[in-house]
Structure formats: C-alpha cells, structure tokens
C-alpha cells in the first residue's frame, strides 16, 4: 500500500523515512520531478548521467563484437564519402 504524505502551505512534502532508506536518499540530493497525466513522478537525479546510462540496452549488443562493428561503420563512411 502506498504511504500518504501531506502537502504543506509552501507546497512541500516529506518523503517517508522507509522510502528514503530504500533508495539511499540523502540530504541535499536532487530529485527530477515529472508529470504523467495526474501522476507526479519523483526520481533521484543522477549525479552523473554518463554513469546512469552506462550499460543501457547492453542486451542489444550481446552478439556484437564492438571493434568489428566500429570498423564496419567507419568503412561505410568512407564508401559514402567516395560515392
């Protein structure tokens, strides 16, 4: 069941301790806030977006050897430039 919080006069809410502990939220951390229809979504803002996205969709590249892929791409650029 979802926990309940109250909006203060300054439109502030307190994130329940159980949730702060589960996600490792610390004082001073930033949250990214977005809206989907009438649902407010709060996410911990990553300190580094490159660290956050590292390995994203790695399953798509399981069968691909990176060096060979890059070499094929580069040779296709040469072909297009000469064409």
C-alpha positions in Angstrom: 0.0 0.0 0.0 1.2 3.5 -0.8 2.3 5.8 2.0 0.4 9.1 2.5 2.0 12.5 2.8 0.5 15.9 3.3 1.3 19.0 1.2 2.4 21.9 3.4 1.4 25.6 3.0 4.6 26.0 0.9 3.7 23.0 -1.3 6.4 20.9 0.3 6.1 17.2 1.1 8.2 14.9 3.4 9.4 11.7 1.8 8.7 8.9 4.3 11.8 7.5 6.0 11.2 4.0 4.8 11.3 5.2 1.2 14.4 7.4 1.8 16.2 4.5 3.2 15.3 2.1 0.4 16.6 4.4 -2.3 19.5 5.8 -0.3 18.2 9.4 -0.5 20.4 11.9 1.4 20.0 15.5 2.4 21.0 17.7 -0.5 20.3 15.1 -3.2 18.3 16.4 -6.1 15.1 14.9 -7.4 13.8 15.1 -11.0 10.1 15.7 -11.0 7.8 15.0 -13.9 4.1 14.6 -14.5 2.2 11.8 -16.4 -1.5 12.8 -16.6 -2.3 13.3 -12.9 0.6 11.3 -11.5 3.6 13.1 -10.0 6.8 11.1 -10.5 9.9 11.9 -8.4 13.2 10.3 -9.2 16.6 10.7 -7.7 18.5 12.9 -10.2 21.7 11.0 -11.1 24.9 12.7 -10.1 26.4 11.7 -13.4 24.3 10.9 -16.5 27.1 9.0 -18.1 27.3 6.7 -15.1 23.5 6.5 -15.1 23.2 5.4 -18.7 26.3 3.2 -18.7 25.3 -0.3 -20.0 21.9 0.9 -21.1 20.4 -1.7 -23.5 23.5 -3.8 -23.3 21.4 -6.9 -24.2 21.1 -5.4 -27.7 24.9 -5.7 -28.2 25.4 -9.2 -26.7 26.2 -10.9 -30.1 28.2 -8.0 -31.5 32.0 -7.5 -31.1 32.4 -3.8 -30.6 35.7 -3.3 -32.5 34.5 -5.1 -35.6 31.2 -3.1 -35.5 33.0 0.3 -35.3 35.4 -0.8 -38.2 32.4 -1.7 -40.4 30.7 1.6 -39.6 33.9 3.6 -40.4 34.4 1.8 -43.7 30.8 2.6 -44.7 31.5 6.3 -44.1 34.5 6.1 -46.5 32.3 4.4 -49.1 29.6 7.1 -48.8 32.2 9.9 -49.0 33.8 8.5 -52.1 30.5 7.7 -53.8 
